[in-house]
Amino acid sequence: MARVEFDNITKVFEDTSGPIVAVEELSLDIPDGEFVVFVGPSGCGKSTTLRMLAGLENITDGEIRLNGEPVNDVSPRDRDIAMVFQSYALYPHKTVRGNMGYGLSLSTDLNKEEVDRRVVEAAEMMGIEDLLDKKPGSLSGGQQQRVATGRAIVREPAVFLFDEPLSNLDAQLRKHMRTELSRIHSELGITTIYVTHDQEEAMTMADRIVILNDGQLQQVGSPKEVYYRPANTFVADFIGSPSMNFFDVDLEVASDGTGTLVGNGFRYSVSDSLVDLVGGEGEYVLSVRPENLNVDPSASGEKSFEATVDVVEVIGSDNFIYLDVAGKECRLRAPSETEPEEGDVITVTFEEDDLHLFDRNTEEALIHGHERAESSPKIIESEA
Ligand code: ATP
């Protein structure tokens, strides 16, 4: 088992079109046994970071340490890291047993019986003991994925790396497999880094989520932290489904000190404590999650806005209602009994506790509404 440290890691690829900065000054300390998920859009540097840790890619600058020891110059096979890829990369001519035991018999001096014992143990853990004598070609995608994971487990590595391992599976199997992988992590307690572009996968599996964009770290935190305290508009937009609503607003403060957030199509009066926290008039980005917007015809005019219903998506437990607010799309997640007609004009409100304010220029978080009552009246700082 291992602690993993990325210390100011930069990776630049030299391409024919010029240098490409894939990862920029990434620092991250992952304690022994943690399950960390790297998430971010395509091309943000997730795989490159994983490949540098595995030793499959050189590091341009910075240091990676395993249990405090620098590994920049350690060969991949001496890092005690097992990696599972999206493609499974199984040998087609070997049986499941052969695939799972092959790496172990090459890299250790364990005898055949010991290798076989570990293979059977891992196969039981993955629920594939019946498949041990089959070849990969006769297995489904889900079964091949289990074999690839089982092969990593057999090695009893210090660190597991998963690079989008569930991408080739259908939605139902993905959900099932992510529960399985979480269970295996709890059983083995091996430090795990898991890469995905699927924020739902990240939210359900991670101890901590690492959000990357354009090679830069945006935020590190527990699923709840990144959901309730997004460090910037990128994180706010990326985490949560449907994604957060954003409105450009001005905070206007009247002579009696009362504050109102004024946006295109609405005015929202706010408490004195929020005005104090923000520090006065200015230009902000206001955001609210779709599940925190409510349809309420009786809401006060100063705490609500009007919106025209564009589309109602019925998903069973809830309805996703797509709205037009003065020409801007806005998403609302409502209980299934709230089912307005397309074209209806509805009154929408939200609690001040549920709003987030971001700096319009830097896009960094300034206020999370639910924290305004906290004793320390200061503008929160980004964790990025
Ligand atoms: P995806 O989700 O699509 O796999 P990712 O977040 O894993 O994306 P990376 O594969 O790490 O992203 O790529 C990060 C950046 O580095 C991208 O701009 C990519 O084009 C570039 N890149 C990756 N590998 C190479 C390479 N071998 N040569 C040149 N550029 C590369």
Boltz pocket constraint, residues with backbone or C-beta under 6 A from the ligand:
constraints:
  - pocket:
      binder: B
      contacts: [[A, 13], [A, 14], [A, 15], [A, 20], [A, 21], [A, 22], [A, 40], [A, 41], [A, 42], [A, 43], [A, 44], [A, 45], [A, 46], [A, 47], [A, 48], [A, 49], [A, 197]]
      max_distance: 6.0
